[in-house]
Amino acid sequence: MLNDYEVKLAKLKGGFVWHTHEAPDELILVISGRLTIQLRDGDVVLDPGELFVVPRGLEHRTLADEETAILLLEPTGTLNTGDEGGPMTKAAEILS
């Protein structure tokens, strides 16, 4: 944790659910692989070392054709599926 933010590392492959985070912005940095962030009006494609900030309230989903490692920076307690919920929701874990 950094101040009131969580720094999360994740490995992705495949597509995720469309979702929105109403309150927080979400910073996504690609460590390895290639990540597509799908937005309703177009895609953002990121290679290693590139980042994108998904503004609060913007519906999006991630897509990785190959295993992709990312770093996420978002406020503590932010659900990975935002307002969508469902079986892919990961409960917040606080490490001390």
C-alpha positions as CSV (number, residue, x, y, z in Angstrom):
1,M,0.0,0.0,0.0
2,L,1.2,3.5,-0.8
3,N,-0.7,6.1,1.2
4,D,-4.3,5.2,0.5
5,Y,-3.5,3.4,-2.8
6,E,-2.9,-0.3,-3.6
7,V,-0.1,-1.2,-5.9
8,K,-1.2,-4.5,-7.6
9,L,0.6,-6.9,-9.9
10,A,-1.4,-9.2,-12.1
11,K,-1.0,-11.6,-15.0
12,L,-3.8,-11.5,-17.5
13,K,-4.7,-13.6,-20.5
14,G,-8.0,-13.4,-22.4
15,G,-10.8,-10.9,-22.0
16,F,-12.3,-9.4,-18.8
17,V,-15.8,-8.0,-18.2
18,W,-17.0,-4.6,-19.2
19,H,-17.1,-2.4,-16.1
20,T,-16.9,1.1,-14.7
21,H,-15.2,2.5,-11.6
22,E,-17.4,5.4,-10.6
23,A,-15.1,7.0,-8.0
24,P,-11.4,6.3,-8.8
25,D,-9.2,6.7,-11.8
26,E,-7.2,3.5,-12.6
27,L,-3.6,3.5,-13.7
28,I,-2.4,0.5,-15.7
29,L,1.2,-0.1,-16.6
30,V,2.3,-3.0,-18.8
31,I,5.3,-4.9,-17.5
32,S,5.4,-7.6,-20.2
33,G,3.3,-8.8,-23.0
34,R,0.7,-6.6,-24.8
35,L,-2.6,-5.2,-23.4
36,T,-5.6,-3.9,-25.2
37,I,-7.9,-1.7,-23.1
38,Q,-11.2,-1.7,-24.9
39,L,-13.3,1.5,-24.7
40,R,-16.7,2.0,-26.2
41,D,-15.2,4.5,-28.7
42,G,-12.0,2.7,-29.5
43,D,-9.1,0.6,-28.2
44,V,-5.9,1.6,-26.5
45,V,-3.0,-0.9,-27.1
46,L,-0.1,-0.9,-24.6
47,D,3.3,-2.5,-24.9
48,P,5.8,-3.0,-22.1
49,G,6.7,0.3,-20.3
50,E,3.5,2.0,-21.5
51,L,0.7,3.1,-19.2
52,F,-2.8,4.4,-19.5
53,V,-5.1,6.1,-16.9
54,V,-8.7,4.9,-17.2
55,P,-10.7,8.0,-16.1
56,R,-13.4,7.4,-13.5
57,G,-16.7,6.6,-14.9
58,L,-15.4,5.4,-18.3
59,E,-16.6,1.9,-19.2
60,H,-13.8,-0.4,-20.2
61,R,-12.4,-3.9,-20.3
62,T,-9.0,-5.5,-20.8
63,L,-8.0,-8.0,-23.4
64,A,-4.6,-9.9,-23.5
65,D,-4.0,-12.3,-26.4
66,E,-0.9,-13.5,-24.7
67,E,0.0,-13.7,-21.0
68,T,0.6,-10.1,-19.9
69,A,1.9,-8.7,-16.6
70,I,0.6,-5.4,-15.4
71,L,0.9,-3.1,-12.5
72,L,-2.3,-1.4,-11.3
73,L,-2.4,1.7,-9.0
74,E,-5.8,2.4,-7.5
75,P,-7.4,3.5,-4.2
76,T,-7.5,0.8,-1.5
77,G,-10.6,-1.3,-1.7
78,T,-11.3,-0.7,-5.4
79,L,-13.1,-3.8,-6.8
80,N,-11.6,-5.2,-10.0
81,T,-15.0,-5.5,-11.7
82,G,-16.1,-2.0,-10.6
83,D,-19.8,-1.6,-10.6
84,E,-20.4,-4.8,-12.7
85,G,-19.8,-7.4,-9.9
86,G,-20.3,-11.1,-10.7
87,P,-18.1,-14.2,-10.5
88,M,-14.9,-12.5,-11.6
89,T,-15.0,-10.1,-8.7
90,K,-11.9,-10.4,-6.5
91,A,-12.3,-9.4,-2.8
92,A,-9.9,-6.7,-1.7
93,E,-6.9,-8.1,0.2
94,I,-5.1,-5.8,2.6
95,L,-1.5,-6.7,3.3
96,S,0.2,-5.2,6.3
